[in-house]
Structures are given as structure tokens and as C-alpha cells.
């Protein structure tokens, strides 16, 4: 049962050779039944294959290995490391030494650990812990209501005085908190009838790190991605199902409807588009709400590096962003990505760069080399097309960023762009770059967890190479804010620092600027802005101004990364 490597480790299950005794709770009898089964010993391996068992005891002198009944174990869940912790079996997280950290269902994000979800456990599990296992956000408590839904008693409040319990008819409480991402976390709210114990209402909304409702409970389903439980994805959009009409749409982080609630299903927005279902057929909609691929597939995956998996009811294949079948995709073992369901449907996983291939009845692994079509003039401003195209042709722009050209680029995506460009120009992958410049592995930097809001490997590589520093938080630690859009002065500083990695000598520059808005440029960015302007990488915005706090689009980012290559070549 191997899982993907992440942060230098992979979660694995080692199957035992002899049966062992297990206990299972019998809801009918209220007692535990004993039975025998082959166990799975869960742990992790490093890249050399060394195995370390996960422990169920905090006492290292009295190890108790994490063992599971192989027949009961859920293989379909996502297991893996995130920020130095492994999420395993929806009930615990383990550090890199295999020791348990907390009885929880999710790895910590933004320095917070949600309590283990327990559906409709009145008032018992609605809280988040900090990394010291202290309660940081407390949403526990039960609100007792009368027949008209008026508050009678709130257990979260002290000193409420005498309560007329004969008036109580309903109980309302929060439950099943989820991980924080981009400052928001899902939280459920439910109301039960105290006379019948029936659930009369339930729904999910989003709270901030103070426990304040930012988006009121009104959703029953959602789509997310990754171990970090990212709900708001490309375009800052979350795909959710509204309780009132049972339809899917997309909202932004304020709760504003961006994509109308008109779909039977709407999945994660990635690379600018999301699969949607109308009736029995899937198509794709972009972040502006345009249906860019008409619904004609029985199942589809999200896009990854410019392609996706599609299933038409008889066969599965790869498609490009226009919905066309990619020639040669019949050599890929698509059974790894398409799972047939008993009802005749299928589920699809988004493919990665490394894929299983089949040749002459034998299986192996191959790296998919697919170059998306060059952008069309309609996708960006006319003045940007030539340099953006050259940047792509030079291999400076990763395939997953070759979309949404007019959108403002995020801080995380700008790191991806710079690290990819550096790797291309210097002919070394990001792991090699970090090791060469620091003497340390990228995995070691990831496990250090400098930033409390991301362990994205491109961001961490950029930090290791001194291209980014992040923000110092008032409560201690650092954040990076990867989903915030970058401004022009931040981009200039990062490009200046990237020039050092390329072997250029920006410190020696004596360039001075003559921008009309020079008084608005902060001292920490002045030298860097003057340098990138002097070598023609970032010039002004018109009217003699630089616009230091102005927005920065993807097309502008790609243009300047190409100009950096030109400037480096000119120095040589």
C-alpha cells in the first residue's frame, strides 16, 4: 500500500504474515467483538527504503505500533506528509519520527489542528488546537432553543442564571471543523429535536481564525484539493453545493456568488477551469463562468500541466484545453485514473507528470512530455503576445501556468514561475538548485516549516535561495500569503534576487531611477527597482511612473522572466 513521496517520505503499509486478534465495536450489542485478521503495520519509508513504524504511544521506551485490520483498512483515503506531519487513517497525525502528535483527522495548517470530526456530536468537537495542543479557537457549546427557535440557554456562556428547561425543544451546535486555508475553515452547524433526536437542519459555512462567521452556514457539499484541504482554488473560487436548491456553483472568499448555482456538480478550479456536470455529462467552465468545453463526457478529471483525463462511456483518454483527444494517450494505463463504479459510472483522478504506461502487455512508468498549444492572441493583450510566446518557447513558463494570462499572478505562482525558469536556464531541478546553493536538501527546508501557511515546494525553494522572506507575524513566526496577488515592487525585488542566483551581479549596479512616483517606492525596494529597470526587465507603467503597488498579471510576469534571460545573455 505505497503512497506518493512528499517531503522525503512516503506512507506505507507493511502486510503481516500471521493473523492477530482485533476488536470491533458492535453497535447492535453495544459491546466489542473479537476476531482474527492479517494486520497492516503502518509507517513511512525514506528514499533509501528505510521503514519506520508509526507509534501509538508517546513513550518511545514502550512502543506500540499502529496496526490495522487489512480487511477493514480504507485504502481510498489520501495519506501523506504535509509540513512534517503525516495524515493517516483519518484519526491521527504523526511527525517524521513516527510519533503521534494529536488524535486528529487532518494535518495542521496555518499552525492550527482541527478536532477530529465526529458528526453530530453535540458541542464536543468544534475547536482547533495550536501546535502546543492548547485550544486556540473554541466553538464548543450547545444552544438550547424553544419551539419558536428562540434561545433558552447557551452552555458556552457562563452566569446565564435559572433556565426553564420545560421550554427547550431544540438544540443547536457546531461540529466537524476542517483545516484552515487562506484564513478560512469549514465548520458545520446543526439543530436537533430534543424530543426525537432527529436532525432538523444542518449545513456548513466558513469561519476565520477568530471563530467569526465570514460565510454563514448554507452548503452541504464542496470540493477541495490536497492534504492542506484547499477549498478556494484558482480565481479564489470555492465549488460548493447550496442547501436551498441542491445546486452547485462557485463563491469567492466573501461568499459572493461568482459562478451561478446551476450545475449538478462543479469541481475544483485548477489551471483556470473546473469540470462541471449537467445531467449525466461533464464539460468545463472557466473562472469567468464561460463554458469552454461543452458537456459531452461521462467523467472527467481536473487539468494538470495542460491536460486532463476524460471518459466517454467506452474508453478513457487524455484531452487538451480545447477538449480534443491528445494523440498517443492510448499508451497510458488509464485504469490507474479511471475507477468503474457499480452503478455504471466512473470516478477519475487528476493525472500527474509520471504515469503508468503499457507496452506489449508489460507495465512501467514514464514521464509524460506534452507541450500545450502556444497561446492565442485572444487570450492576452496584443502587446504581450510576442514576449509571452518567446518565454513559453524557451521553456521558462511551466505548463500549469499557461492560462489565465490576464489574471493577476499570486505570490505562490510567481515563486513557481521563478523556480521553474531558474531550473530551465541553469539546467538543474529545484532540488539540485537548493542543494548546490545551500548545502541542504529541499526536504529539510520543507520540514523546518518556516511559514505557517504553506509548505509549497516552490515557495520553500525560493525561500532557501533567499528570493523570498515572508511576513513576520505579531504572534510569532512567519507567513507567506501564497494566494495573495503580488504587486510590482515585490516582483521587482524577487527578480533582483533571482538575478543573483543566475550569476548576475545586481549588487554592483549603480543604476538610479527617475520615476515621477519615486517617493512612493519604499527604501527596501528602491535599489532593486532601479536595477531591473536599468536592464530592461521591468520598466514603467506610463506617464513616467513605476506604479510600485500596482497589480502584476501573469502575462507581465512571463514577459519579464523572458527579459531576464535576454539580460543575462547580454551580460555574458
C-alpha positions as CSV (number, residue, x, y, z in Angstrom):
1,X,0.0,0.0,0.0
2,X,2.5,2.7,-1.1
3,X,1.6,6.4,-1.3
4,X,3.4,9.2,-3.1
5,X,6.6,10.6,-1.8
6,X,6.3,14.0,-0.3
7,X,8.9,15.9,1.9
8,X,11.2,12.9,1.5
9,X,8.8,10.3,2.9
10,X,6.0,8.0,1.7
11,X,3.3,6.5,4.0
12,X,3.3,2.7,3.5
13,X,1.6,-0.3,5.0
14,X,3.6,-3.5,5.7
15,X,1.3,-6.6,5.5
16,X,1.9,-9.1,8.3
17,X,2.3,-12.8,7.7
18,X,0.2,-14.2,10.6
19,X,-3.2,-13.4,11.9
20,X,-3.7,-11.3,15.0
21,X,-6.6,-10.6,17.3
22,X,-8.6,-7.4,16.7
23,X,-11.7,-5.9,18.4
24,X,-14.6,-4.2,16.6
25,X,-17.4,-2.3,18.2
26,X,-20.8,-3.9,17.6
27,X,-23.5,-1.2,17.5
28,X,-26.3,-3.8,17.8
29,X,-25.0,-5.2,21.1
30,X,-23.1,-2.2,22.4
31,X,-20.1,-4.4,23.0
32,X,-16.7,-5.2,21.3
33,X,-16.5,-8.4,19.2
34,X,-13.1,-10.1,18.9
35,X,-11.9,-11.6,15.6
36,X,-8.7,-12.6,13.9
37,X,-7.2,-10.9,10.7
38,X,-4.0,-10.3,8.9
39,X,-2.6,-6.9,10.2
40,X,-1.1,-4.0,8.4
41,X,1.7,-2.2,10.1
42,X,1.5,1.5,9.1
43,X,4.6,3.6,8.9
44,X,6.8,5.6,6.5
45,X,9.8,5.0,4.3
46,X,12.5,7.4,3.2
47,X,14.0,7.5,-0.3
48,X,16.5,4.8,0.7
49,X,13.7,2.4,1.6
50,X,14.2,2.5,5.4
51,X,11.0,1.8,7.2
52,X,9.8,3.4,10.5
53,X,6.6,2.3,12.1
54,X,4.1,4.8,13.3
55,X,3.7,4.6,17.1
56,X,0.5,4.7,19.1
57,X,2.4,5.6,22.4
58,X,4.1,8.9,23.2
59,X,6.6,6.8,25.3
60,X,9.4,5.8,23.0
61,X,10.6,3.2,25.5
62,X,7.2,1.4,25.2
63,X,6.5,1.4,21.5
64,X,3.1,0.3,20.3
65,X,3.0,0.0,16.6
66,X,0.0,1.3,14.6
67,X,-1.7,-1.8,13.3
68,X,-4.8,-2.1,11.2
69,X,-7.0,-5.0,10.2
70,X,-6.2,-5.4,6.5
71,X,-9.9,-6.1,5.7
72,X,-11.2,-3.0,7.4
73,X,-8.5,-0.6,6.4
74,X,-9.6,2.2,4.0
75,X,-7.2,2.3,1.1
76,X,-9.1,5.0,-0.7
77,X,-8.1,7.9,1.7
78,X,-5.2,10.2,1.0
79,X,-2.2,9.6,3.1
80,X,1.0,11.6,3.0
81,X,3.2,14.2,4.6
82,X,2.4,17.9,4.8
83,X,4.6,20.3,6.8
84,X,6.5,17.5,8.5
85,X,3.3,15.7,9.6
86,X,1.6,12.6,8.1
87,X,-2.1,12.3,7.9
88,X,-3.1,8.7,8.4
89,X,-6.4,6.9,8.7
90,X,-8.5,10.0,9.5
91,X,-7.7,9.8,13.2
92,X,-4.1,10.7,13.9
93,X,-1.2,12.7,12.6
94,X,2.4,11.6,13.0
95,X,5.7,13.5,12.9
96,X,8.8,12.5,11.0
97,X,10.0,10.3,13.9
98,X,6.8,8.3,13.6
99,X,5.4,9.6,16.9
100,X,1.7,10.7,17.3
101,X,1.0,14.4,17.6
102,X,-2.7,14.5,18.3
103,X,-5.8,12.5,17.9
104,X,-7.0,14.3,14.8
105,X,-8.2,13.8,11.3
106,X,-6.1,16.3,9.4
107,X,-2.6,17.6,9.3
108,X,-2.1,21.1,10.8
109,X,-2.4,24.1,8.5
110,X,-1.7,27.7,9.4
111,X,-0.5,26.4,12.7
112,X,-3.9,25.0,13.7
113,X,-5.2,21.5,14.1
114,X,-9.0,20.9,13.8
115,X,-10.5,18.5,16.3
116,X,-11.3,15.1,14.9
117,X,-14.7,15.3,13.0
118,X,-17.5,13.5,14.8
119,X,-20.8,14.0,13.0
120,X,-23.5,15.5,15.3
121,X,-21.5,15.2,18.5
122,X,-23.3,18.0,20.3
123,X,-20.9,20.6,21.4
124,X,-18.0,18.2,21.8
125,X,-15.6,18.7,18.9
126,X,-15.9,22.2,17.5
127,X,-12.5,23.6,18.3
128,X,-9.0,24.0,16.9
129,X,-5.7,23.4,18.7
130,X,-2.4,25.2,18.3
131,X,0.9,23.4,17.8
132,X,1.2,23.1,21.6
133,X,-2.1,21.2,21.7
134,X,-3.8,24.1,23.5
135,X,-7.3,25.1,22.3
136,X,-6.8,28.1,20.1
137,X,-10.4,28.6,18.7
138,X,-13.2,27.3,20.9
139,X,-16.6,26.8,19.2
140,X,-17.9,24.3,21.7
141,X,-21.2,24.6,23.5
142,X,-24.9,23.9,22.9
143,X,-27.6,26.5,22.3
144,X,-31.0,25.3,23.6
145,X,-34.0,26.7,21.8
146,X,-37.7,26.8,22.4
147,X,-40.4,25.7,19.9
148,X,-40.1,29.0,18.1
149,X,-36.3,28.7,17.8
150,X,-35.7,31.4,20.5
151,X,-32.7,31.0,22.7
152,X,-33.4,29.5,26.1
153,X,-29.9,28.6,27.3
154,X,-26.3,28.6,25.9
155,X,-23.8,26.3,27.6
156,X,-20.9,28.4,26.0
157,X,-21.9,31.3,28.2
158,X,-21.4,31.5,32.0
159,X,-23.7,33.0,34.5
160,X,-26.9,32.5,32.5
161,X,-29.0,32.1,35.7
162,X,-32.0,29.9,36.1
163,X,-33.2,28.2,32.9
164,X,-36.8,27.0,32.2
165,X,-35.9,23.6,30.7
166,X,-39.5,22.8,30.0
167,X,-39.4,25.3,27.2
168,X,-36.5,23.6,25.5
169,X,-37.4,21.9,22.2
170,X,-34.3,22.1,20.0
171,X,-30.5,22.0,20.5
172,X,-28.1,23.8,18.1
173,X,-24.4,23.3,18.0
174,X,-21.3,23.5,15.8
175,X,-19.5,20.3,14.6
176,X,-16.8,18.8,12.3
177,X,-14.3,21.7,12.0
178,X,-11.9,21.4,9.0
179,X,-8.4,22.7,8.3
180,X,-7.7,26.4,7.8
181,X,-6.6,27.6,4.4
182,X,-6.3,31.2,3.3
183,X,-7.6,32.3,6.6
184,X,-10.9,30.4,6.4
185,X,-12.1,27.0,7.6
186,X,-15.3,25.0,7.0
187,X,-17.4,24.4,10.1
188,X,-20.8,22.6,10.4
189,X,-23.8,23.8,12.3
190,X,-26.8,21.5,13.1
191,X,-30.1,21.7,15.0
192,X,-31.7,18.6,16.5
193,X,-35.2,18.0,18.0
194,X,-34.5,17.2,21.7
195,X,-37.7,15.1,21.9
196,X,-36.9,12.8,19.0
197,X,-33.1,13.3,18.5
198,X,-33.9,13.9,14.8
199,X,-31.7,16.3,12.9
200,X,-34.0,19.1,11.6
201,X,-31.3,21.2,9.9
202,X,-27.6,21.1,9.2
203,X,-25.2,23.0,6.9
204,X,-21.6,24.2,6.6
205,X,-20.1,27.7,6.4
206,X,-16.7,29.3,6.8
207,X,-15.2,30.9,9.9
208,X,-12.0,33.0,10.2
209,X,-9.2,32.4,12.8
210,X,-11.1,34.3,15.4
211,X,-14.1,32.0,15.1
212,X,-16.3,34.6,13.4
213,X,-18.6,33.5,10.6
214,X,-17.4,35.0,7.3
215,X,-19.8,33.0,5.2
216,X,-22.9,31.8,7.0
217,X,-23.7,28.0,7.0
218,X,-25.7,27.2,3.8
219,X,-23.7,24.5,2.0
220,X,-24.0,20.7,2.1
221,X,-21.1,19.6,-0.2
222,X,-17.9,21.1,-1.5
223,X,-14.8,20.2,-3.5
224,X,-11.2,20.7,-2.2
225,X,-7.7,19.7,-3.1
226,X,-4.5,18.4,-1.4
227,X,-3.6,17.5,2.1
228,X,-3.8,21.2,3.0
229,X,-7.6,20.9,2.4
230,X,-7.6,23.8,-0.1
231,X,-11.2,24.8,-0.8
232,X,-10.6,28.2,-2.5
233,X,-8.6,27.5,-5.6
234,X,-7.9,29.2,-9.0
235,X,-9.6,32.6,-9.2
236,X,-10.1,32.4,-5.4
237,X,-13.2,30.2,-6.1
238,X,-14.7,27.5,-4.0
239,X,-17.0,25.0,-5.6
240,X,-19.9,24.3,-3.2
241,X,-23.4,22.9,-3.2
242,X,-26.1,25.1,-1.8
243,X,-28.6,23.6,0.6
244,X,-31.6,25.7,-0.5
245,X,-31.7,24.2,-4.0
246,X,-29.2,21.4,-4.1
247,X,-27.2,23.0,-6.9
248,X,-23.5,23.6,-7.3
249,X,-21.9,27.0,-8.0
250,X,-18.8,28.8,-7.0
251,X,-18.2,31.6,-4.4
252,X,-15.3,33.8,-3.6
253,X,-13.8,34.3,-0.1
254,X,-16.5,36.9,0.8
255,X,-19.3,34.5,0.0
256,X,-20.2,36.3,-3.2
257,X,-21.6,34.1,-6.0
258,X,-19.2,34.2,-9.0
259,X,-20.4,31.1,-10.9
260,X,-24.2,30.7,-10.7
261,X,-25.7,27.8,-8.8
262,X,-26.8,26.0,-11.9
263,X,-24.9,22.7,-12.0
264,X,-25.5,19.2,-10.8
265,X,-21.8,19.1,-9.9
266,X,-18.9,21.6,-10.1
267,X,-15.4,20.5,-9.1
268,X,-12.1,22.2,-8.2
269,X,-10.9,25.1,-10.3
270,X,-7.4,24.3,-11.4
271,X,-5.4,25.8,-14.3
272,X,-8.3,28.2,-14.8
273,X,-11.1,25.7,-15.4
274,X,-13.3,23.2,-13.4
275,X,-15.2,20.1,-14.5
276,X,-19.0,20.6,-14.3
277,X,-21.8,18.2,-14.7
278,X,-25.2,18.9,-16.2
279,X,-27.4,15.8,-16.2
280,X,-25.1,12.8,-16.9
281,X,-22.5,14.7,-18.9
282,X,-19.3,16.7,-17.9
283,X,-17.8,19.7,-19.5
284,X,-15.5,22.5,-18.3
285,X,-16.2,26.1,-17.1
286,X,-13.6,28.8,-16.6
287,X,-13.2,31.3,-13.7
288,X,-15.3,33.8,-15.6
289,X,-18.2,31.4,-16.0
290,X,-17.7,30.6,-19.6
291,X,-18.4,27.0,-20.6
292,X,-15.2,26.5,-22.6
293,X,-15.7,22.7,-23.2
294,X,-19.3,21.6,-23.8
295,X,-20.7,18.8,-21.7
296,X,-20.0,15.6,-23.6
297,X,-18.0,13.3,-21.3
298,X,-19.3,10.7,-18.8
299,X,-16.4,11.6,-16.4
300,X,-13.5,14.0,-16.4
301,X,-10.6,14.9,-14.1
302,X,-9.1,18.3,-13.3
303,X,-6.4,19.7,-15.6
304,X,-2.8,19.2,-14.8
305,X,0.1,20.6,-16.9
306,X,-2.3,21.4,-19.7
307,X,-4.2,18.1,-20.0
308,X,-6.9,16.0,-18.3
309,X,-8.4,12.5,-18.3
310,X,-11.8,12.1,-19.9
311,X,-14.1,9.1,-20.2
312,X,-16.8,8.9,-22.9
313,X,-18.6,5.8,-21.7
314,X,-16.5,3.3,-23.6
315,X,-12.9,4.5,-23.4
316,X,-10.7,6.8,-21.5
317,X,-8.1,9.2,-23.0
318,X,-6.3,12.5,-22.4
319,X,-7.7,15.8,-23.6
320,X,-6.2,19.2,-24.1
321,X,-7.7,22.5,-23.0
322,X,-9.9,22.6,-26.1
323,X,-11.4,19.2,-25.3
324,X,-9.6,17.4,-28.1
325,X,-8.1,13.9,-27.6
326,X,-4.3,14.0,-27.3
327,X,-2.7,11.6,-29.8
328,X,-0.8,8.8,-28.3
329,X,-2.7,8.8,-25.0
330,X,-3.8,5.2,-25.7
331,X,-0.4,4.0,-24.5
332,X,-1.1,5.3,-21.0
333,X,-2.6,2.8,-18.5
334,X,-5.7,4.8,-17.8
335,X,-7.1,2.2,-15.4
336,X,-5.0,3.9,-12.8
337,X,-7.0,7.1,-13.2
338,X,-10.5,5.7,-14.1
339,X,-12.4,3.6,-11.5
340,X,-15.6,2.0,-12.6
341,X,-18.5,2.2,-10.2
342,X,-21.2,-0.4,-9.6
343,X,-23.8,1.9,-10.9
344,X,-22.1,2.1,-14.3
345,X,-20.4,5.4,-13.6
346,X,-16.7,6.1,-13.1
347,X,-14.5,8.3,-10.9
348,X,-11.4,9.9,-12.3
349,X,-8.2,11.1,-10.7
350,X,-6.2,14.0,-12.0
351,X,-3.0,12.6,-13.6
352,X,0.5,13.6,-12.7
353,X,3.6,14.0,-14.7
354,X,4.7,10.4,-14.0
355,X,2.2,8.0,-15.4
356,X,1.9,4.2,-15.8
357,X,2.3,3.0,-19.3
358,X,1.6,-0.3,-21.1
359,X,3.7,-1.7,-23.8
360,X,3.3,-5.3,-25.2
361,X,1.3,-6.3,-22.1
362,X,4.0,-5.1,-19.7
363,X,3.6,-2.2,-17.3
364,X,6.2,0.5,-16.5
365,X,6.5,4.2,-15.6
366,X,7.1,7.1,-18.0
367,X,7.3,10.8,-17.8
368,X,4.6,12.4,-19.9
369,X,6.1,15.0,-22.3
370,X,3.2,17.1,-23.5
371,X,3.5,20.7,-24.8
372,X,0.3,22.6,-24.7
373,X,-0.5,24.7,-27.8
374,X,1.0,28.2,-27.8
375,X,-1.4,30.9,-26.6
376,X,-3.8,32.6,-29.0
377,X,-3.9,36.3,-29.4
378,X,-7.4,36.4,-27.9
379,X,-6.0,35.1,-24.6
380,X,-4.0,38.3,-23.7
381,X,-3.2,41.9,-24.7
382,X,-1.7,42.2,-28.2
383,X,1.4,44.0,-26.8
384,X,2.2,40.9,-24.6
385,X,1.8,38.1,-27.1
386,X,5.3,38.1,-28.7
387,X,7.3,38.1,-25.5
388,X,4.9,35.7,-23.7
389,X,5.2,33.3,-26.6
390,X,9.0,33.5,-26.6
391,X,9.0,32.8,-22.9
392,X,7.0,29.7,-23.4
393,X,9.1,28.6,-26.4
394,X,12.3,29.0,-24.2
395,X,10.7,26.7,-21.6
396,X,10.6,29.4,-18.9
397,X,6.9,29.0,-18.1
398,X,5.5,25.8,-16.5
399,X,2.6,24.3,-18.4
400,X,0.2,24.7,-15.4
401,X,0.6,28.5,-15.6
402,X,0.0,28.7,-19.3
403,X,-3.6,30.0,-18.8
404,X,-5.4,33.0,-17.3
405,X,-2.9,35.3,-18.8
406,X,-4.8,38.5,-17.9
407,X,-5.3,37.5,-14.3
408,X,-3.1,39.0,-11.5
409,X,-0.5,36.4,-10.5
410,X,-0.3,35.2,-7.0
411,X,2.8,35.2,-4.8
412,X,2.8,31.4,-4.8
413,X,2.5,31.2,-8.6
414,X,5.3,33.8,-9.1
415,X,7.6,31.6,-7.0
416,X,6.6,28.6,-9.2
417,X,7.5,30.7,-12.3
418,X,10.9,31.9,-11.0
419,X,12.0,28.5,-9.7
420,X,10.9,26.8,-13.0
421,X,12.8,29.5,-15.0
422,X,15.9,29.1,-12.9
423,X,15.8,25.4,-13.3
424,X,15.4,25.7,-17.1
425,X,18.2,28.3,-17.5
426,X,20.7,26.6,-15.2
427,X,19.7,23.1,-16.3
428,X,19.1,21.9,-12.7
429,X,15.9,20.9,-11.0
430,X,14.8,22.8,-7.9
431,X,16.2,20.1,-5.5
432,X,19.6,20.4,-7.2
433,X,19.5,24.2,-7.1
434,X,18.8,24.3,-3.3
435,X,21.4,21.7,-2.5
436,X,24.1,23.5,-4.6
437,X,23.4,26.9,-3.1
438,X,22.8,26.0,0.5
439,X,24.3,22.5,1.1
440,X,21.0,21.3,2.4
441,X,18.2,19.3,0.8
442,X,14.9,20.9,-0.1
443,X,13.1,18.3,2.1
444,X,15.0,19.6,5.1
445,X,13.8,23.1,4.4
446,X,10.2,21.9,4.0
447,X,10.3,20.1,7.3
448,X,11.6,23.3,9.0
449,X,8.2,24.8,8.4
450,X,9.3,28.4,8.4
451,X,5.9,29.6,7.0
452,X,2.8,28.8,8.9
453,X,0.5,29.0,5.8
454,X,2.3,26.9,3.2
455,X,4.8,24.2,2.6
456,X,4.6,24.5,-1.2
457,X,8.0,23.3,-2.5
458,X,8.4,26.2,-5.0
459,X,7.9,28.7,-2.2
460,X,10.2,26.9,0.1
461,X,12.8,26.6,-2.6
462,X,12.5,30.3,-3.2
463,X,13.0,31.0,0.5
464,X,16.0,28.6,0.6
465,X,17.6,30.5,-2.3
466,X,16.9,33.9,-0.5
467,X,14.5,35.0,-3.2
468,X,11.6,35.5,-0.7
469,X,11.4,36.1,3.1
470,X,7.8,36.3,4.0
471,X,6.0,38.3,6.7
472,X,6.8,38.4,10.4
473,X,3.5,37.8,12.3
474,X,2.7,39.6,15.6
475,X,2.0,36.4,17.4
476,X,5.4,35.0,16.3
477,X,6.5,33.0,13.3
478,X,6.2,33.9,9.6
479,X,3.6,33.7,6.9
480,X,4.0,33.8,3.2
481,X,0.4,34.5,2.0
482,X,0.8,32.4,-1.2
483,X,-2.7,33.2,-2.5
484,X,-2.3,36.9,-2.3
485,X,-1.6,38.6,-5.6
486,X,1.9,40.1,-5.9
487,X,2.5,43.8,-6.6
488,X,5.1,45.3,-8.8
489,X,7.6,46.3,-6.1
490,X,7.5,42.7,-4.7
491,X,8.0,41.3,-8.2
492,X,11.0,43.6,-8.8
493,X,12.7,42.5,-5.6
494,X,12.2,38.8,-6.3
495,X,13.6,39.3,-9.9
496,X,16.6,41.1,-8.5
497,X,17.3,38.3,-6.1
498,X,16.8,35.7,-8.8
499,X,19.4,37.6,-10.9
500,X,21.9,36.7,-8.1
501,X,21.1,33.0,-8.4
502,X,21.7,33.3,-12.2
503,X,25.2,34.6,-11.6
504,X,24.4,38.2,-12.5
505,X,25.8,40.9,-10.2
506,X,22.9,43.2,-9.3
507,X,24.7,44.4,-6.1
508,X,27.3,46.1,-8.3
509,X,24.7,48.2,-10.1
510,X,24.7,51.9,-9.5
511,X,21.5,52.5,-11.6
512,X,19.3,55.2,-10.4
513,X,15.7,55.8,-11.3
514,X,13.9,58.9,-12.5
515,X,10.3,57.8,-11.9
516,X,7.8,60.5,-11.1
517,X,6.3,58.4,-8.3
518,X,9.8,57.6,-6.8
519,X,8.7,59.0,-3.5
520,X,6.2,56.1,-3.3
521,X,8.8,53.4,-3.7
522,X,9.9,52.0,-0.3
523,X,13.6,52.0,0.6
524,X,13.7,48.2,0.7
525,X,12.7,48.1,-3.0
526,X,14.4,51.2,-4.5
527,X,17.8,49.7,-5.5
528,X,16.1,46.6,-6.9
529,X,13.5,48.5,-8.9
530,X,16.2,50.7,-10.3
531,X,18.3,47.7,-11.3
532,X,15.5,45.7,-13.1
533,X,14.5,48.9,-14.9
534,X,18.1,49.6,-16.0
535,X,18.5,46.2,-17.6
536,X,15.0,46.4,-19.3
537,X,13.3,43.7,-17.3
538,X,10.7,45.9,-15.6
539,X,10.0,49.3,-17.0
540,X,7.4,51.9,-16.0
541,X,3.6,51.8,-16.4
542,X,3.3,55.0,-18.4
543,X,3.4,58.7,-17.5
544,X,6.9,58.3,-16.1
545,X,5.6,56.2,-13.2
546,X,6.7,52.8,-12.0
547,X,3.5,52.0,-10.0
548,X,5.2,50.1,-7.1
549,X,2.0,48.9,-5.5
550,X,0.2,48.2,-8.8
551,X,-1.0,44.8,-9.8
552,X,1.1,42.3,-11.8
553,X,-0.5,40.0,-14.3
554,X,0.6,36.6,-15.5
555,X,1.4,37.9,-19.0
556,X,3.6,40.7,-17.5
557,X,5.3,38.1,-15.3
558,X,6.1,35.9,-18.3
559,X,7.4,38.8,-20.3
560,X,9.8,39.9,-17.5
561,X,11.1,36.4,-16.9
562,X,11.9,36.3,-20.7
563,X,13.6,39.7,-20.5
564,X,15.7,38.3,-17.6
565,X,17.0,35.6,-19.8
566,X,17.8,38.2,-22.5
567,X,19.6,40.5,-19.9
568,X,21.6,37.5,-18.6
569,X,22.7,36.6,-22.1
570,X,23.7,40.2,-22.8
571,X,25.9,40.2,-19.7
572,X,27.7,37.1,-20.9
